[in-house]
Amino acid sequence: MSDDQPQHEAAERESGQARPARVPADPEQPGLPGLPAPGRCLVIGVLNVTPDSFSDGGAWFDRDAAIRHGLELAGQGADLVDVGGESTRPGAQRVPAGEELRRVLPVIGALTAAGVRVSVDTMRAQVAEAALSAGACLVNDVSGGLADPQMPRLVAQAGVAYVVMHWRGHSHDMMQRAAYRDVVGEVRAELRRRVDAIVAEGVDPSRIILDPGLGFAKNQDHNWALLTRLGEIAALGGGSRFPVLIGASRKSFLGRLLAAPDGTPRSFAGRDAATVAVTALAAAAGAWAVRVHDVPGNVDATRVAMAWRSASPAAAGTTEPESPRPGSESPRPGRELSRPGSESPRPGPELSRSDSELSRSGSESPRPAPASTRPAPESARLAPELAGPGEAG
């Protein structure tokens, strides 16, 4: 920035000529029926109406406090507020359906009456049906329809958007199932089977959103591997591409990455800056939405990512050749990150690696595989003590 830039901006403000920068909408961002389409990665605010969620358990358990916080999240720029009444942190026990309904319905009703777009975070068709009747517009099911076989049929009948997360079991024992030979390949294969089963129940594929399930039966190395290969998750090894939701906010793999010298993980609120960093990276890679506890910084991150993607040569359908090197042959063309007009019916994040064919063999309920023998990522090599269970909820 030049030395006179601040003075120039101040003069613009005084004359009333200052204008916010306009960034073109990201053409790669898919819009889903009934949901916001701001042309950037969406930000979904987390509202846990629970006494025991890992990050903010009890903070919004009171009905009036929950409603106030939901309105605050929307006022800070959240595109949706995700209301949940059952903790899914590691070790959490399930609550009765009646208690879950008691927690979420008044909050959803009050928020939707105030004009807030709301999603419901539940594994139960009974709760989802009541929430949709109260005004919710999206079902966020961490089990991907495995916990309640009635869920896909309900979603199909309601015609709403449906988040299908990768899931290997309930919270009380899910970390015992965090064993993979190839975490990205296995998560893709298991999600592919869930999508096929859900579509067979009548759910419109254009309303399906995928979530790789960070922290759900995954340790820190698994989480990082999935985050760096979002395009492969979106493609599921086939021609169709799906929107991808990322839920990294305040989870333990960030707390352990930022641990104090004595190994004490960073506090939950102290992980918000790292969450913003993950949001920027995921949004720049083409994520459809991020689910976060602290909204303002993450909204800013998605706007930065939108500007980044809009300014890239691929956004304009062009590529930039590499500069020739002495003694080399003619320069190679740059690799296209996205191809407008491709045959894929639904746009999504760019591929970070080539797709590999996925095996569809195996049963619907995956069995734990031996631990990976692949080299650990740099974060683990630098701090071996960071390995540990994730937090999901």
C-alpha positions in Angstrom: 0.0 0.0 0.0 1.4 3.5 -0.9 2.0 6.0 1.9 -0.9 8.2 0.8 -3.5 5.4 0.6 -5.0 6.0 4.1 -5.4 9.7 3.4 -7.0 8.9 0.1 -9.5 6.5 1.8 -10.2 9.1 4.5 -11.0 11.8 1.8 -13.3 9.3 0.1 -15.2 8.8 3.3 -15.5 12.5 4.1 -16.8 13.2 0.6 -19.3 10.3 0.7 -17.7 8.7 -2.3 -16.3 5.6 -0.6 -17.9 2.4 -1.9 -17.5 -1.2 -0.7 -15.5 -3.4 -3.0 -17.7 -5.5 -5.2 -16.5 -9.0 -5.8 -18.3 -11.1 -8.5 -20.3 -14.0 -7.2 -18.5 -17.3 -7.4 -20.0 -19.2 -10.4 -18.7 -22.5 -8.9 -20.9 -22.2 -5.8 -24.0 -24.3 -6.2 -27.4 -23.0 -5.1 -29.8 -25.4 -3.5 -33.6 -24.9 -3.5 -34.9 -23.1 -0.5 -31.4 -22.1 0.8 -29.4 -18.8 0.5 -27.3 -18.4 -2.6 -24.9 -15.6 -1.9 -22.4 -16.7 -4.5 -19.8 -17.6 -1.8 -19.3 -20.3 0.8 -22.2 -20.2 3.2 -21.6 -19.7 7.0 -23.8 -21.8 9.3 -23.9 -20.7 12.9 -24.0 -23.4 15.6 -26.7 -23.3 18.2 -26.4 -26.1 20.7 -29.5 -26.2 23.0 -27.8 -28.8 25.2 -26.1 -29.0 28.6 -23.2 -31.0 27.4 -21.9 -30.1 23.9 -18.1 -30.1 23.8 -17.5 -26.4 23.2 -20.4 -24.5 24.7 -22.5 -27.0 26.6 -25.0 -25.3 28.8 -24.4 -21.8 27.4 -27.6 -21.8 25.4 -29.5 -24.5 27.2 -32.0 -21.9 28.5 -34.7 -21.3 25.9 -34.6 -17.5 25.9 -30.8 -17.5 25.9 -30.8 -19.8 22.9 -33.3 -17.6 21.0 -31.2 -14.5 21.7 -28.0 -16.2 20.6 -29.7 -17.5 17.4 -30.8 -14.0 16.6 -27.2 -12.7 17.3 -25.7 -15.3 15.0 -28.0 -14.2 12.2 -27.3 -10.6 12.9 -23.6 -11.3 12.6 -24.0 -12.7 9.1 -24.8 -16.4 9.5 -26.7 -17.6 6.4 -28.3 -20.3 8.5 -28.6 -21.2 12.2 -28.2 -24.9 12.9 -30.2 -25.8 16.0 -29.5 -29.1 17.7 -30.8 -30.6 20.9 -28.5 -33.6 21.3 -24.8 -33.6 21.8 -22.6 -35.7 19.5 -19.3 -35.1 21.3 -17.2 -38.3 21.8 -18.6 -40.3 24.7 -22.0 -38.5 24.7 -25.1 -40.6 25.5 -28.3 -40.2 23.5 -31.3 -38.3 25.0 -34.9 -39.4 24.6 -36.8 -38.0 21.5 -39.2 -36.1 23.7 -36.4 -34.3 25.4 -34.8 -33.4 22.1 -38.1 -32.0 20.8 -38.6 -30.0 24.0 -35.2 -28.4 23.6 -35.3 -27.4 19.9 -38.9 -26.8 18.8 -39.5 -23.5 20.7 -36.2 -22.2 19.6 -36.7 -23.1 15.9 -40.2 -21.6 16.0 -39.1 -18.3 17.5 -36.2 -17.9 15.1 -38.1 -18.7 11.9 -40.9 -16.4 13.1 -38.2 -13.7 13.2 -37.2 -14.4 9.6 -34.0 -16.5 10.4 -33.3 -19.4 8.1 -32.9 -22.5 10.3 -31.5 -26.0 9.9 -32.1 -28.8 12.4 -29.2 -30.9 13.6 -30.8 -34.3 14.4 -30.6 -38.0 13.7 -34.3 -38.7 14.3 -37.0 -38.5 11.6 -39.5 -37.6 14.3 -37.5 -34.5 15.4 -36.8 -33.5 11.8 -40.5 -33.7 10.8 -41.5 -31.5 13.8 -38.7 -29.1 13.0 -39.6 -28.8 9.4 -43.2 -28.1 10.4 -41.9 -25.3 12.7 -40.1 -23.7 9.8 -36.7 -25.4 9.4 -35.5 -25.6 5.8 -32.6 -28.1 6.0 -32.0 -31.4 7.8 -28.4 -31.9 9.1 -28.1 -35.6 9.9 -24.7 -36.6 11.3 -25.6 -40.3 10.8 -26.4 -39.9 7.1 -29.7 -41.8 7.6 -28.1 -44.8 9.4 -29.4 -43.9 12.9 -33.0 -43.8 11.8 -34.1 -45.6 8.6 -37.2 -43.4 8.4 -35.1 -40.2 7.8 -34.4 -40.5 4.1 -38.1 -41.2 3.4 -39.1 -38.1 5.4 -36.6 -35.9 3.6 -37.8 -37.3 0.3 -41.4 -36.4 1.1 -40.5 -33.0 2.5 -38.3 -32.1 -0.5 -35.8 -30.3 1.6 -32.0 -30.1 1.5 -30.3 -32.9 3.4 -26.8 -33.1 4.9 -25.4 -36.6 4.7 -22.4 -37.0 7.0 -19.8 -39.8 7.0 -20.6 -41.8 10.2 -19.4 -45.0 11.7 -21.4 -45.2 14.9 -22.8 -43.3 17.9 -20.7 -41.0 20.0 -20.2 -43.3 22.9 -17.8 -45.6 20.9 -17.1 -43.9 17.6 -13.4 -43.3 18.3 -12.9 -47.0 18.5 -13.7 -47.1 14.8 -11.2 -44.5 13.7 -9.1 -46.9 11.8 -8.4 -46.6 8.0 -6.0 -47.9 5.4 -6.9 -44.9 3.1 -9.1 -42.4 5.0 -10.1 -40.4 1.9 -10.8 -43.5 -0.2 -12.8 -45.2 2.5 -14.8 -42.1 3.4 -15.7 -41.6 -0.2 -16.7 -45.2 -0.7 -18.9 -45.2 2.4 -20.5 -41.9 1.5 -21.1 -43.2 -2.0 -23.0 -46.2 -0.5 -25.1 -43.9 1.7 -25.9 -41.6 -1.2 -27.0 -44.6 -3.3 -29.2 -45.9 -0.5 -30.7 -42.5 0.2 -31.5 -41.8 -3.5 -33.1 -45.2 -3.7 -35.5 -44.0 -1.0 -36.6 -41.1 -3.2 -34.3 -38.3 -2.1 -33.5 -35.9 -5.0 -29.7 -36.0 -5.5 -29.7 -32.3 -6.2 -30.7 -31.7 -2.6 -27.9 -33.8 -1.0 -25.0 -32.1 0.7 -22.0 -34.2 1.8 -20.0 -33.8 5.1 -16.8 -35.8 5.6 -17.5 -35.8 9.4 -14.3 -34.3 10.8 -13.8 -35.7 14.3 -16.4 -38.4 14.0 -14.5 -41.7 14.1 -11.4 -39.7 12.9 -8.3 -38.5 14.5 -6.3 -35.4 13.7 -4.3 -37.0 10.8 -7.6 -38.2 9.2 -9.1 -34.8 9.5 -6.2 -33.0 7.8 -6.1 -35.6 5.0 -9.8 -35.0 4.3 -9.6 -31.2 4.4 -6.8 -31.2 1.8 -8.8 -33.3 -0.6 -12.3 -31.8 -0.6 -12.6 -32.1 -4.3 -12.4 -35.9 -4.1 -15.1 -36.0 -1.5 -17.3 -33.8 -3.7 -16.9 -36.1 -6.7 -17.3 -39.5 -4.9 -15.5 -41.1 -7.7 -18.2 -40.5 -10.3 -19.4 -37.8 -12.7 -21.8 -36.1 -10.2 -20.4 -33.5 -7.8 -22.0 -32.6 -4.5 -21.8 -29.5 -2.3 -19.6 -30.1 0.7 -20.1 -28.9 4.3 -17.2 -28.6 6.6 -17.5 -28.7 10.4 -14.0 -28.0 11.8 -15.0 -25.3 14.3 -13.2 -25.5 17.7 -12.5 -29.2 17.3 -9.8 -31.0 19.2 -7.5 -31.4 16.2 -7.1 -27.6 16.2 -6.8 -27.4 20.0 -4.0 -30.0 20.0 -2.3 -28.3 17.0 -2.1 -25.1 19.0 -1.2 -26.8 22.3 0.9 -25.0 24.9 4.5 -26.2 25.4 3.4 -28.4 28.2 0.9 -30.1 25.9 -2.2 -28.4 27.2 -4.7 -28.0 24.3 -5.8 -24.5 23.4 -9.1 -23.5 24.9 -12.2 -23.8 22.9 -12.6 -20.0 22.3 -8.9 -19.8 21.6 -9.4 -22.0 18.6 -11.6 -19.5 16.7 -8.7 -17.9 14.8 -7.6 -21.3 13.6 -11.2 -22.1 12.6 -11.2 -18.9 10.5 -8.0 -20.1 8.8 -9.5 -23.5 8.0 -12.7 -21.7 6.7 -10.6 -19.6 4.3 -8.7 -22.6 3.0 -11.8 -24.8 2.6 -13.9 -22.0 1.0 -11.0 -21.3 -1.4 -11.0 -25.0 -2.3 -14.7 -24.8 -3.1 -16.5 -25.9 0.1 -20.3 -25.1 -0.1 -20.6 -24.2 3.6 -18.8 -24.1 6.9 -20.5 -24.8 10.3 -19.0 -22.5 13.0 -19.5 -21.2 16.5 -18.1 -17.7 16.0 -19.6 -16.1 12.9 -18.0 -12.7 12.1 -14.4 -13.8 11.3 -15.7 -16.8 9.3 -17.9 -14.6 7.2 -14.9 -12.4 6.4 -12.9 -15.5 5.5 -15.5 -16.7 3.0 -15.5 -13.2 1.4 -11.8 -13.3 1.1 -12.0 -16.8 -0.4 -14.6 -15.6 -2.9 -12.4 -12.8 -4.0 -9.5 -15.2 -4.3 -11.4 -17.6 -6.5 -12.9 -14.8 -8.6 -9.5 -13.4 -9.3 -7.9 -16.8 -10.3 -7.3 -17.3 -14.0 -9.5 -20.4 -13.9 -12.5 -18.3 -12.9 -12.2 -16.4 -16.2 -11.7 -19.6 -18.2 -8.1 -18.9 -18.8 -4.8 -20.3 -17.7 -1.4 -18.6 -17.4 1.6 -20.4 -18.9 4.7 -21.0 -16.9 7.6 -18.7 -17.5 10.2 -20.5 -19.8 13.3 -21.7 -18.1 16.8 -21.4 -19.7 17.4 -24.4 -21.9 13.9 -25.7 -21.6 11.4 -26.4 -24.3 8.3 -24.3 -24.9 6.4 -23.4 -21.7 3.8 -25.8 -20.4 0.2 -24.5 -20.1 -1.1 -24.0 -16.5 -3.5 -26.6 -15.2 -7.1 -25.6 -15.2 -8.6 -25.8 -11.7 -12.2 -25.6 -12.9 -13.8 -26.1 -16.3 -16.9 -24.1 -17.0 -19.4 -26.0 -19.1 -18.2 -29.4 -18.0 -20.5 -32.3 -18.1 -20.8 -32.5 -14.3 -24.4 -31.6 -13.5 -23.5 -29.9 -10.2 -20.4 -27.8 -9.6 -18.3 -28.2 -6.6 -14.8 -27.9 -5.2 -11.8 -28.4 -7.5 -10.0 -31.7 -7.4 -6.7 -31.6 -5.6 -5.7 -35.0 -6.8 -6.8 -37.3 -9.6 -10.0 -39.3 -8.9 -9.5 -43.0 -8.3 -12.1 -45.6 -8.9 -13.8 -46.6 -5.7 -14.7 -50.2 -4.8 -18.4 -50.7 -4.0 -17.8 -54.0 -2.4 -18.5 -54.5 1.3 -21.4 -54.3 3.6 -23.4 -51.2 4.5 -21.9 -51.1 8.0 -18.1 -50.6 7.6 -15.8 -52.5 9.8 -12.7 -51.0 11.4 -9.6 -51.5 9.3 -6.0 -51.6 10.5 -4.4 -48.3 11.3 -2.8 -46.5 8.4 0.8 -47.1 7.6 1.2 -43.9 5.5 3.7 -41.3 6.7 2.2 -39.0 9.3 1.6 -35.4 8.2 4.1 -32.7 9.3 1.9 -31.6 12.2 2.1 -35.0 13.7 5.8 -35.3 13.1 6.4 -32.0 14.8 4.2 -32.8 17.8 3.6 -36.6 18.2 1.7 -35.9 21.5 -1.1 -34.2 19.5 -2.7 -37.5 18.4 -6.0 -38.0 20.1 -9.7 -38.3 19.8 -11.7 -35.6 18.0 -14.6 -33.6 19.2 -17.8 -33.6 17.2 -20.9 -31.7 18.1 
